[in-house]
């Protein structure tokens, strides 16, 4: 696992508990910090800020000390566990500090120590933002006191990319964790919803990953996971009390609450700015993925074959099993780069499978950064050949307007055979395009809604009517077709309580079944959405579970989702106890029905390898042993 974050503590606030799960499982884990996080140089809480002299190198060192203590505690249980600190050259011409945990040498920290912006949203040209936009030619270092790196350096934009590419080549990760490169803006103030360093740091990482995928051939396949940042504080909590408490405990260590001299540093052993409120803005109560929450990436065809679609190396990887008992093939990478995590599928009326996602492109100018919805369609039903990616564009006018903040596409085909695709736009409303009978796509329609979060979902009921649902910070809202082929009706309140992100929708003969998590619990909940006489919701039920967070996949008698600890939790029949699988995975699980009484389930492991299992629909149902597909992931 390789984490790339802007500041010391971004990993603890926004990537935990995933980070802790990986360390506990014994996986090799490396975290890369782009900036020193020196801020104003005052390592003090609010009460002592005025009486504490600024010292940016010392504050940067204190934050480093806090991170080392937090990682040591996660890995060994002892915050004092020793580190070996050395200097390594970077491919950008500078020097980085490399810290290796002596007791667990697979745990590494890489400190690039560039200047931070010093403000969440204000214009600061000497920053990652200014460097990305070309307003400064170089960004200088701010070396922490006590670092073994002695020589200051500067980086151009290209040198930052080359530096990260070199780190990727050194560690050869199979899963890369990044912050959100398109976090959006607040509608009222137009300020970024996340720290500008988070956003532009993620864009530098995106550019480095694109170069790594293109230039480095002798490497494993890799998957990418993006994480929400500051926005977590305004969303329903996604972690149960135990997991939230574990996360806060690690932040308490980083914040150096007891102020004991356990590290022997005059700069301090942690970040006292955080000590006043180590939970942040409710950030320790949640973790949310910014992308990759779709649960429709596994699908079956008319011959009961299986198809799986995930993004590896910035391209869409396809795995295929012919028929019920055929052999699996793949992964095969479809042509076309720049694909963002998260693929959704839909089956067209002629039986062909269509894959939908979003694609990011970098242009010659900073303003040329774009993100658009794209689709690729099988050349024939059952064929392993897909046509080229077709752009459906984006409802956003420019990156500057809303930072290209569109959701992943939600796709369904109604009873009239009409495909439609929906996204949440940067203004937090629903937008959609509908495909006409001649194959052309209509314009991006404005469908309303207010304060939408995460990704919308869509499914079709037994009468062929399309239902679209989206969450807000307080409830879920929806849209329904009065009949197949008709436009969606107006946005309608569901009356549901607040839900933790994300949502999953499953069509059925009696309506559309909605699945989601109970905030502050991780329990799985469900409700039935019907469209007779307008949108109606009934039967809200709590199904329990194994805590955890993230999307739930549902097919036939099977429910599955991430459990506490990061493994897969599943239920193979109503009233049956939930079971825990040892598999840890990236993104969301996906499932589909195959044949009359069979359900197939798939995940992509943290090793970027596909794993599949199945279960018969019977009173004594169980999951078959997991089957890895293809060779071990040691090269492309």
N, C-alpha and C positions, 0 to 999 in steps of 0.2 A: 504494500500500500504506500502511495506517495501523496501527501497532502501539500498543496501550495496555497499559502495564505498571505495576506498583506501584513498583519501585525501579530506579535506575540499575544495570544489569548483568543484570536479568531477561531482557531481549531478547537479550543476548549469550550467556547460559547456555542459555536454553530455546527461543529462536526461531531461532537460528543452526544450520545454514547457510542456512535459507530467507531470512533477512534479507540475508545477504551475496549470495546469488544474485540477489535483486531489485535490489540496489544495482549489482552488476556488470553486470546486463542493462540498466541505464540507466532503470529504472522510477522514477517519483516515489515517494519513501519518506519518511514522517514517523513519528517515534516520540514518544509522549506519556508522560511520567513523572508519575505521580500524586503521589508523595511525594518529599521531599528525600533520603531514605535516610540520615538523619543519625545513626542508631544511638546509640552512646554518645559520639560526637564524637571518638573517638581514631583518627587515621589512622596506624596502626602495626601491625606484625606482633606475634606473641605475645611475642617476646623484648623488645620495647621498649614494650609496653602500659603497664606500671607506671610508666615514667619519662616518659610523654607526657601532657601536660595535655589534658583534654577541651576541644574547641572544635567544637560542632555545626555552626555556619555554615561553618567552615573545612573540616570533613570533607565536608560537602555539596558545597562548591566543588571539593574534590579529586576527588570522584566525577564531578562534571560535567566536569571537565577530562579525566578518563580516558575518559569516554564520547565527548567530542568528538574525542579522539585516535584512539579505536578506529574511529569512523565515518569520519574523514578518511582513515585508512589503508585501510579497505575501499573507499572511493570513489575515492581518488587515489593510493594507495600511499605517501603522506607524512602521517605523524601530525601534522605541524606545519601542515598546510594551514589557511588562515585561515577564520574564521567571522565573520559579521555578527550581532551580538547586539542585540536590541531588546526593547521591552516592548509587549505587546498586551493590551487589555482582554478579559476573559472574560464570557460570558453569565451567569455566576454572580455578577458584581459584583466580582470580584477582578482581579488582574493576573497575567499569565504571561510568562515569558521565552521568546522565540522566537529560535532560532539557525538561521541559513541558511549552508550551506557555500558560500563564495564561488566556488570552482572548480566546484562541482556544485550550483547553487542549487535543484535538485529534491530535495536531501537536507536535511530540516528536523528540528529537535528542539524540542519544546514542554515546558517545565518548569512544572508547576503548584505544586510546592514545598509540599505539605501535610505535616503531621506524620506520621511513620511509627509503627508500633506498638512497635518496639524489642524485640520478642520474637516467636518463631515461633508459639507457641500460648498463652502465658500471658495472663490477663485484663488487658487494657490499654484502659480505656474511652476514653481520648483517642487514637483510632485510627479508621481506616476501618471496622473491625468495630464499634466502639462507636457511631459515627455511623450506620451502617446499622441497627443494632438500636435506635436511639433512646435510648441511655443517655447520650449527650451531645447537646446541641442543635446545637453548632457544633464544627468542627474548625479549629484555627488553622494558620497557615503557619509554616514554619521556613525563612527566607530564607537562601540560600547567600551567604557573603561573596563579593563581586565581582559578584553578579548586578545587572543594571540595574534590577530591580524593587526599589524602595525602601520602598514602603508595605506594612506587614503587613496581612493580611486574615484573615477567617474564612469558612468555608462551612458552610451547613446541608446536610442530605442532598439536598434538592431542588436546591440551588445547585450541588452537585457534578454532578448529572445534567445540569443546564442547561449547565454549563461544558463537559462532554464533548459534549453535543449541538451546541454552538456550534463546537467543534473539528471535528466530523464535517461540519457544514455548510460550514465554511471549506475543507476539503480534498476533500470529495466522493469518498471512496475507493470502489474497486470490490472490494477485499479488505481485511478488517479482521482483524487478528491479536490474540487475547486469551489470557490465562492461563485456568486451569481454575476455573470457579466452583463445582464440586462435587468437590473432590479426595478426600474421604473422610477416615477416621480410622484410626489404627493399632488393630488389634483388641485388643492387650494393654494399651496405655496410654490409649487413647481420645483421644490427641492428634491434631491435624490432621496429615495426611501432607504438607502443603505449608504455606508461610508464610501466616498469616491475612491479611496485606496482599495477597498474590497472590489469594486466594480472594475477599475482599470487594472488592478493586479490580476483579476481573472481573465481579462482580455489579453494581457501579456502571456498568461499561461496558455490560453487558447491558441495564440499564434505559435508558441513554442511547440505545443502538441501537434499542430499541423505540420510544422517543419520536421519534427521527430518522426511522424508517420511517413512522410515523403522521403526523407533522406537516410534514415537508419533502417536498413533492411534486416539485419541479423538481430531481431528482437522479438519478444512475445507480443501477441495481440494485447490490447489494453482497452478497458472500458473507463468511462468518465462518469462521475457523480457530482452534480452541483448542489449547493446548499443555500437555502434562504438565510439572510442575515438579520438586520435590525427588525424586519417585518414580523419576525416570530413573536416579538413582544406584544403585538396587537392582535394576534390570532389565538383561538382557543388552544389550551395547552395540549400537547400531544403525548406527553410522558406521564406515566403513573407515578404516584408519590415516591415509591422506592427508587425508580430510575432517576427521577428528578433530584432526589436527595443524594444519590451517588454522584451525579453531575455537579451539584453544588459543592460537595465535599472536595472534589478536585479543584474547583475554582477557589475554595477557601484556602487550599494549599498554595495556589498561585498567588493569592492576595496577601499571604503572609500574615494571617490574622493574629497569631500569637506573638509575632515580632521577636521570636527567639533567634539567637545568632547561630542558626544551624548550618549556614553556608560559609561563614568566615569572611564575608565581604563588607567593606565599609559602605558600599552603595546600597546595601539592603538585600534581603533574601526573597523579595517579592514585590508585587505592585500594590502599593498602599492607596493609590487612587481607586482601586477596585475594592479595597477593604471596607469602605463605607457601604457598599451595596454589591457584594460578590455575585448576586443573582442577576445583575444587570437589569435591563428593562424586561423582566420576566423571561429572559432568554434561557435560563436553566430549566424551565418547565417544558421546553419544546425542542424538537428537531424536525425540520421539514426539508424535503428535497425540492429544489427549484425546477428540476426536470427529471424525466425518467419515471413518471408515476403511472404510465399506461399499463393496463392489465390485459390488453387485447393483442399483444405481440405474438401470441401462439394461437394458431387457428387451424381448422381442419377443412379438407376439401370434399368433393362429392364422393370420392373413392375412399374416404376415411384416412387419407394421408394426412400427415402433420407438417406444418410449416412454422418455423420460428424466425423472428426478425428482431435483431438487436444491433445497436451501433457499437462497432469495434474499430479502433484506429481512425475514427472520423468517417467511416463508411458503414453502410448497412450490411450486416452479415446475415446470411440466410442459411438455415439448416432445414433439411427435408427428409421425411420418412415416407416412402411410397406405401400406401395401403395400411392395413391394420398390423401386418407383421413384417413389413419391409425393413431393410437396413437403413440406418440414418446416414446422411451425407452432409458435409459442411464442416466448418463454416466456409461459405463462398462469399466474397465481398463484391457487392454490386458496384459498378462504376459510379463515380461521383463522390467528391470529398466535402468536408465541412458540415457533415450531418451532426445535429445536436442529439444528446441522449433522449430516447423515448420514441418508439414507433407504434402507431396504431394501425390496425388492419380492418378491412371491410371486404365482404364478398359481393361482387357485382351480380346482376341478374343472370348473366351468361356463365357464371361459375368461376370467373377469373378473380384472383385475389389482388386487391389494391393495397399498397403500403403507403402510409402518410407520416410525415414528420416535419421538422423545421430544419433549415439549413442556414449556417452563418457564412458570410463571405467578407473578406478583407479587401479593400481597394487601395489604390495608390495614395489616397488622402484619408485622413481620419474620419471624415464625414461619409466616406464610402462604406463604412461598416454597416452591413445589412443583415437582416434575418427574415426569412420568408418561409411560407408553407409550400411543401413540395409533395408530389405523389409519383409512384411508379406502379405500373400495372403488368400483370402476367401477360405474355404474348398470346397464350392460349390456356384454357383450363387444364391444370395438371402439369404445365410446362415449367421447367426450371429456369427458363429465360424470361427476363423482365425487360420492359421497354425503358427508355431513358427517363430520368427524373423530369417531371413537368412542373413548372413553377405556377403556383396559384397566387403568388404575390403575398402581400401583407396589408392589413388595414391601416398600418402606421405610415405617416407621410415621410418621416425622416427619423434617423437615430436621435437627433437632438430633441425631438418632441417628447418622446416617452422612453428613451434609451432602448428602442426596439423591443420593448417589454410586451411580447405576445406569449400566450400559453401554448402548450402543445395542442395539436388539432384533435378534436373529437369528431368521429365520423360514423354515419349510419346510412343505410339504404332503406327507404320506406317501402310500403306495400305496392306503390306504383312504380318501383324500380328506380327511384330518383335518389342518387347519392347527394349528401350535403356534408359540409365541413364547417365546424364552429371553433372559434378561439375567443379567449378573453383578451381584450386589447389593453393598451397602457392606461386608458382612462377607467379601467375596471368595469367595462360594459361588455355585452356579448355581441360578436360580429359573426356573420356567416355567409357562405357562398353555396349556391345550389346548382347542380349540373342539369342542364336542359336535355331534352330528348335527342337533340342533334349532337350531343357530346360537348358542347361549349359550356363554360361556367359563367354564371351571372355575376353581377358586381358584389362587392362586400356590403352586405345589408347591415344596417344598424338595428339591433334587436332589443336594446334597452338593458335593464338591470342597473344596479348601482352598488358599488363597493364589492364587486366580485373578486374572489381570491382563488389562487390555485388554477387548476385546469377544469373546464366544463366536461361533462360526460353526456353521452347520448345513447339511446337504445330504442328499439321499435317494439310496440306491444302486439298482442295477438291479432288485432285488427289492422296491423300495418301502419299504425300512426307513430310518428316520430315524437319522442320525448327528450327534451334537453334539460339538464339540471346543473346548477352551479352553486357553490357555497359562498357565503359571506362570513364576516367575523361573528355574526349572530344567529344565522339560520341558513336554510337552503331555499333557493327560488327556482322556478321552472317554467318551461314553455312546452306546449303540446300542439300538434296538428289536429284540427277538427276532423280531417279525413286524409288518407294518403294522397300525396300530390299537392296538397294545399299548403299555403304559407303557414308558418308557425303563428300561433295565437300570441296574445300579449304576455309579458312576464307576470307570473302569479306567485304569491306567497304560498309556501307549503305548510306553514305552521310548525315545522320541525324545529327542535332546539338547535343550539350551536353544535357543530360537528368539528372534530379534528380533521385536518386535511390528510389525504385526498378522498374523493368519492369514487365509487365504482357503480356502474349501472348494468343490469342484465335484463334483456327482454324475455317475456314469457307469455303464455296464452291469457293470463288474467291481468297483465299489466307489466310495468317495468319495476323490477326489484332494485332498490337502492341499498348499498352497503357503505358503511362508514364506521369510524371509531368514536367512542364516547370520550369527550375531553377529560383529561386528568385521570384516565383509567386505562386506556388501551383496549377496553372491551369492544367487541364487534357488535354493531347494531344494524338493524335492517328495517325497512318500511316499504310498503307497496304503493306505487304511484299509478293511478288510473286516469284515463282520458275521456271517459264517458261524461258528456255534459261539462267538460272543462277539467282542469287538473284537480285531482283529489289525492290525498295521502291518508293511508290507514295502516294499522297494525304495527306501530313502532314497537320493536322487540329488542331486548338486550340478550345477546347470545353468549356472553362471557368471552373466554379466550385465555391467552397466556400473556396478557399485557402487550407490550410491544407498540409499534407505531407504523404508519405508512399504509399503503394501499392493500386492500383485501381482494383476492380473486375468488370468484364463485362460478361454478359450473356443475349442473346436476346436483348431486348429493354432497359435493366437495366445497369446503371453505378453506382458504389458506392465506397466510400473511406473516409478516415478520413478528416474531415473538421477542419478549425481553431476553437479552443476551445476544440478539442478532441472528439467531437461527430461525428456521421456518417452523411455524406452528400451523397445524391443520386439524380439521374436523371432517370426518368422512361419512357423517350421517347425523340427522337431527337427534339431539340428546346424547350422542356419543361423546366421550371425553376428548378434549383436545390433546393432541400429541405433538411432541417436539422432535424435529429432525436436526441432525448435526450440521446440516449445510448452512453456510453463511453466504450471502449473495449480494449483488449490486442491483440497485433499482427495485423493481417490483416483480412478484411472481405473476405467472399467467397460466390460465387453464382453458380447456375447451372440451366439449363432448365429442367423442369419436365412436361411431356405431350406436347401437341402441342403448347399451347399458355400461358404457365405458367413459371414464373421464381421464384426460391426460393433464399433467401438471408439469411446469418447467420453471427453472430459474437459471440465471447466469451467475456462476460462482464468482467469488472475489479473485479467482484465477482466470477470469474471462473465458470460462469454458461452459458450454451448455450442459445442464443436467436435467433429465426427464424421469418421470415416474407415471404410474397410472393406478386407477382403482375401479373395480367393478361396482355397480350400483346394486348392492345386496345387503341383507341384514348384518352380515358379518364382514362388511367391507373393510379393507385395509389398503394402505399404500404399498405398492410393490417396491422392491429395492431401487434406489436411485441408479440411473444409468448415465455415465458420462458419455458425451458424444464427441468423437474424433480423438486425435492424439493429445497427449499432455501439451499444455500451452508453453512451449519453450521457444517458439519462433513463429514467424508469420506463415 
